[in-house]
Amino acid sequence: MYKMIALDLDGTLNNDEKKITPKTREALLAVQRHGVTVVLASGRQAPGLAREAGALDLKKHHGLLLSYNGGRIEDATTGEILYSQAIGRGTALRFLRHLEAYPELSPIVDDGVSIFTTDASRHKVQDESRNNNLRIEIVENIADAVEARGFSPVKILTAAPNEILVPHLADIRRGFEDELSFVQSAPWFDGQRRQ
């Protein structure tokens, strides 16, 4: 018998309507009753796993929440962070300032509660806020806000329509290849995490 089942959310656990079907939910509740640990694994920010975790009673069964493309793992029952690999603050600040040279891109950075942005209408900010249960906080400068709040982000998303993002990918990554890992997780996202 399996001891653990790890599931991506969108397109795997969730159907095209972004919902867990009743049959899938019942099957996962049943295996948890037999001691199998269910892990939700996603590129989403940590609060973005709450709906699916609740539907599967992960809190009751000591499920695990793997968020930020593996950058953070949390015990769903205790809330204990079992693993976290944040981007070093200095690297994050240098990278965010580097992105300022590309005003058509939309950096999306969160502290687990809020997405920091200079404009709530920027590309994908509203979607990320809604999908990840994060409020939007308007700031004058994202790097300055990260520095003032004194946190190190686990992930930095760079969003733009594909026709704008793709031509800039090499320039966005240049100079940070040895410090960050880059993954284009959707046609409009280039996500960065510490290696």
C-alpha positions in Angstrom: 0.0 0.0 0.0 1.1 3.5 -0.7 2.3 5.7 2.2 2.0 9.0 0.4 0.2 10.5 -2.6 1.4 13.9 -3.9 -0.9 15.7 -6.3 -0.6 18.8 -8.4 -3.7 20.9 -8.3 -4.7 22.4 -11.6 -5.2 19.9 -14.3 -4.5 16.9 -12.0 -6.5 17.0 -8.7 -8.8 19.7 -10.0 -10.9 19.3 -13.1 -11.3 21.9 -15.8 -13.7 23.9 -13.6 -10.9 24.0 -10.9 -12.9 21.7 -8.6 -12.2 18.3 -7.0 -14.9 15.8 -8.3 -16.9 14.0 -5.6 -15.4 10.6 -6.7 -11.8 11.9 -6.3 -12.6 13.5 -3.0 -14.1 10.4 -1.6 -11.2 8.2 -2.8 -8.6 10.6 -1.2 -10.6 10.8 2.1 -10.7 6.9 2.2 -6.9 6.5 1.7 -6.2 9.0 4.4 -8.4 7.0 6.8 -6.0 4.1 6.1 -2.9 6.1 7.0 -1.8 7.4 3.6 -0.5 11.0 3.7 -1.9 13.3 1.0 0.4 16.1 -0.2 -0.9 19.0 -2.3 2.0 20.1 -4.5 1.7 23.3 -6.4 3.4 26.3 -7.8 0.8 28.4 -6.0 1.5 30.5 -3.0 0.9 28.8 0.3 -2.5 30.4 1.0 -3.7 29.2 -2.4 -3.8 25.6 -1.2 -6.4 26.3 1.5 -9.6 25.5 -0.5 -8.4 22.0 -1.6 -6.8 21.3 1.8 -10.1 22.0 3.4 -12.1 19.9 0.9 -9.8 16.9 1.6 -9.7 17.3 5.4 -5.9 17.5 5.3 -5.9 19.2 8.7 -7.6 16.2 10.3 -5.2 13.7 8.6 -1.8 15.4 8.9 -1.6 16.1 5.1 1.2 18.2 3.7 1.1 21.5 1.7 3.9 21.9 -0.7 3.7 25.4 -2.2 5.9 27.8 -4.3 7.1 24.9 -6.6 8.6 23.1 -3.6 9.9 26.2 -1.9 7.8 25.6 1.2 6.3 22.5 2.9 3.8 22.9 5.8 2.1 20.4 8.0 -1.6 21.0 7.4 -2.6 20.0 10.9 -0.1 22.0 13.0 0.8 24.7 10.6 4.4 24.0 11.2 6.7 24.9 8.4 8.8 21.8 7.7 10.9 23.2 5.0 11.3 26.7 3.5 13.8 27.9 1.0 13.4 31.6 0.6 15.3 33.7 -1.9 18.1 35.6 0.0 16.9 39.1 0.6 19.9 40.7 -1.1 19.3 38.6 -4.3 15.6 39.2 -4.2 16.1 43.0 -3.9 18.7 43.0 -6.7 16.4 40.9 -8.9 13.3 43.1 -8.2 15.4 46.2 -9.0 16.6 44.5 -12.2 13.0 43.9 -13.3 12.3 47.7 -13.0 14.1 48.1 -16.4 11.1 46.2 -17.9 8.0 48.3 -17.0 5.8 46.1 -19.2 6.3 43.1 -16.9 4.4 42.6 -13.7 6.5 41.2 -10.8 4.2 39.3 -8.3 5.8 39.0 -4.8 4.0 38.0 -1.7 4.7 37.7 2.1 2.1 35.0 2.7 -0.7 37.6 3.3 -0.4 40.2 0.5 0.8 40.5 -3.0 2.8 43.7 -3.4 2.2 45.6 -6.6 2.4 49.2 -7.9 -0.9 48.8 -9.7 -3.7 46.3 -9.0 -4.6 46.2 -12.7 -1.2 44.8 -13.7 -1.2 41.6 -15.7 -2.3 38.6 -13.6 -2.3 40.4 -10.2 -6.1 40.1 -9.7 -6.0 36.4 -10.7 -3.1 35.6 -8.3 -4.8 37.4 -5.5 -8.1 35.5 -6.0 -6.6 32.1 -6.7 -4.2 32.3 -3.7 -6.3 34.0 -1.1 -3.9 36.9 -0.9 -4.9 40.5 -0.6 -3.4 43.2 -2.8 -1.3 45.9 -1.3 -0.4 48.8 -3.5 3.2 50.1 -2.9 5.2 52.7 -4.6 8.1 50.3 -5.3 8.1 46.5 -4.8 11.8 46.2 -3.9 11.5 49.0 -1.4 8.4 47.3 0.2 10.2 44.0 0.5 13.2 45.7 2.1 11.0 47.8 4.5 9.0 44.8 5.6 12.2 42.8 6.1 11.0 39.5 4.5 12.6 37.2 2.0 10.2 36.0 -0.7 10.1 32.3 -1.5 9.1 33.0 -5.1 9.0 35.9 -7.5 6.6 35.6 -10.5 7.2 37.8 -13.5 4.0 38.1 -15.5 3.2 39.5 -18.9 1.3 38.5 -22.0 3.3 35.8 -23.7 4.1 38.0 -26.7 5.8 40.5 -24.3 7.3 38.0 -21.8 9.0 35.5 -24.1 11.2 38.0 -26.0 12.5 39.3 -22.6 13.2 35.9 -21.0 17.0 35.8 -21.7 17.4 39.4 -20.4 15.3 38.8 -17.3 17.5 35.9 -16.3 20.8 37.4 -17.3 23.2 37.7 -14.4 21.0 35.6 -12.0 21.4 32.2 -13.5 23.7 31.0 -10.7 21.5 32.4 -7.9 17.9 31.7 -9.0 16.2 28.9 -10.8 13.8 30.0 -13.6 10.7 28.1 -14.7 8.2 29.2 -17.2 5.2 27.7 -15.4 2.5 29.1 -17.7 2.7 31.0 -21.0 2.5 34.3 -19.1 4.7 33.5 -16.0 8.4 33.2 -15.4 8.8 32.1 -11.8 12.0 32.4 -9.9 13.1 30.5 -6.8 16.4 30.0 -5.1 18.2 26.9 -6.3 
